[in-house]
């Protein structure tokens, strides 16, 4: 079994908005789900606040 390593550049502002703000404000996660058009299956993974129809 090997390792696959990828690099995804992220700015400090994106890190703050996408990760740290989401830890402090659960509504931020839902806003990101909407902004990036994440499907319900992936949005529900790890996000107990996401409601699907």
N, C-alpha and C positions, 0 to 999 in steps of 0.2 A: 504494500500500500504506500503510495507516494503522496507528495504534497503538491497542490496547485496553488501558486501564489499570484494574485493579481494586484494591481495598483489602481486605485480610484482616487484621484486627487479631490480634495475637499477644502474649501476655505474655512478659516476660523469662524466666520459669520454663519456659514452653512452648518458647521458642527454645533454651534450654539443653538441655532434655530431647529435643526432636525433632531438633535439628540438631547442636549441639556434642557432646553425649554420644554421638550416633551416629558422629561422627568418631573418638572415642576408644575406643568399645566397639562393635564390629561386631554383637554380640548384641543391642544396643539396637534396631537396625534391625528385626531379626526380631520383637522384642517389640512394636514399633509396628505392624508388618504384622499381627500377630495382634490387637492391641487395636483397630485400626480396620477389621478385616475386609477388607483389601485383596486383590483377586483376584490369582491367580497371574500373569496377564499383566502387570499393573501392578507387582506386587511384584518381578518379575524385572528390570524395567527399571531399570538402574543399581545393582542389588544382586546382585553376583556370588555372595554367600553364600546367597541364597534358593534352596531346593531345592524343585522341584515333582515331583509323582508321575509 
